[in-house]
């Protein structure tokens, strides 16, 4: 089951029309990790990775984690 994090990550990535590999390079993780987050419901254990992803997409961390519906407060 895909988590809210995985669903939102994939949605944001597709909106930007970038590959998992491109996103992985941009946030300094392996593309396999991006695939894992999107497809298995996994969430990064390192808060720095979550922060890097949120900054890359210019969204709040709470949006990525499913704690709020608005992308930015």
N, C-alpha and C positions, 0 to 999 in steps of 0.2 A: 504494500500500500504506500503510495507516494504521500509524503508529508506536505503541509502547506508550504514549507520552505522549498521543497523540490519543485512543486507546481509553479510557485512564483518565480523561482530561479529560471526555470525553463521558459516561462512566459516572457520574462524580461530579456532573456538571451535571444529568443526568436524575434521579439520586437526590434532588436538591434540588428538582426540578421547576421549573427556571428556564430561561429562553430564552438563546440565545447573546447576544442584545442585553443582557439583564440581567447576565449574567456579564461581558461586555465593559465595561459601565458600572462594575461593582463593582471590576474590576481595572485599569481605565483603559486599555483597548485597544478598537479598533473591533470590532464584532461580526463583521465579515468575517475578522478575524484569528482569532477563536475558531473560525469555520467552517473556515478554512484548516488550523488545527492538528488539528481533529477529523477532517477528511476527506482530507487529502493526506499526512499523515505529517510535516508540518513541526513544528519545535520552535522556540519563541522564541529568538532570538539574544541578547536582552537578559535576563540572569540576574535582573534586578529583576522582570520580568514573571513568570518562573517562580516566584520567591519570593512574589509577590503572589497568584498562583493557589494555591500551597501553603498560604499563610496563610488565604486565603478558605475553603478546604475543610478546614483543620486537618489536613493530611497532610504527611508529610516530602517534601522535594524528591526524594529518592532513590526514593520510591514513585512519584511522577509520572513520573520518567524511566525507570522499569522496573528500577532497581538493587536493589530489595528488594520483597518481597511484602506485608509489613506496612505498613499505612497510617501508623502512628506507632511509633517505637522506644520 
